[in-house]
Amino acid sequence: MFAVMSQSTKAAGIKVISGGAFKQVLNALAEQYEKASGARLDLTYRTVGQHLKLIESGQEPFDVAVLTPDAIDGLIKDGKVVAGSRADLAKTGVGVVVKAGTPLPDIGSVDAFKRTLMAAKSVAYIDPAAGGSSGIYVGKLLERLGIAAAINAKAKLIHGGAVADHIADGQAEIGVHQISEILPVKGVVLVGPLPAEIQNFTVYAAGVATAAKDGAKEGANALVKFLAGPHAVPIIKAKGMEPASRP
């Protein structure tokens, strides 16, 4: 299951950058990997858009990137990720969150979801300008549903991934965010996923950096294989995600 790594690989450590929705899965798998392999993982979480901007400006070196497939493919095209190293890992849908102890709103249909958002005093979601996958989707969804102006007039646009934390703190009445980022937050309740007709799944994929040094590259390749292995499936499901279909 685990690759045998040299002492230089273990000493070098592996720098991993990831989108926030994969955080709970990656934290759990990273702990397993470090114990079994002896390698040290350095994990950094931001929105996919934030990572891409930092990579483009040369401010974020990495050995393994866990981003969306489009982002990984773009980095491959730019020569920053090794061609053929991409592995699709997991996917997560978008859900609705409210503070624990409050009545659960009706989101059982598209019309009910629209009515719930319109009735809420405030709605939190990721600022699309921050480059978060769910924020970009929700922003476009509100436009498609014809309620963007009304909702954005009372929206709390969040930078980073802490939508559920803002609900727990009472800064917004209702939130729309990736399910895998809602579940670990205390003091909130996942009302449920968006109705199937408007649901959107974000896939997360891993790739190995072309700039990874020899020792780190060995470990990076082994880590990607580990994250894509069948043993990861129970953790993926337990953290509110689903295994991605792998080509």
Buried (B, 14 or more C-beta within 10 A) or exposed (E): EBBEBEEEBBEBBBBBBBBBBBBBBBBBBBEBBBEEBBBBBEBEBBBBBBBBBBBEEEEBBBBBBBBBBEBBBBBBEEEBBBEEBBBBBBBBBBBBBBBEEEEEBBBEEBEEBBBBBEEBEBBBBBBBEBBBBBBBBBBEBBEEBEBBEBBBEBBBBBBBBBBBBBBBEEBBBBBBBBBBBBBEBEEBBBBBBBBEEBEBBBBBBBBBBBBBBEBBBBBBBBBBBBBBBEEBEEBBEEBBBBBBEEE
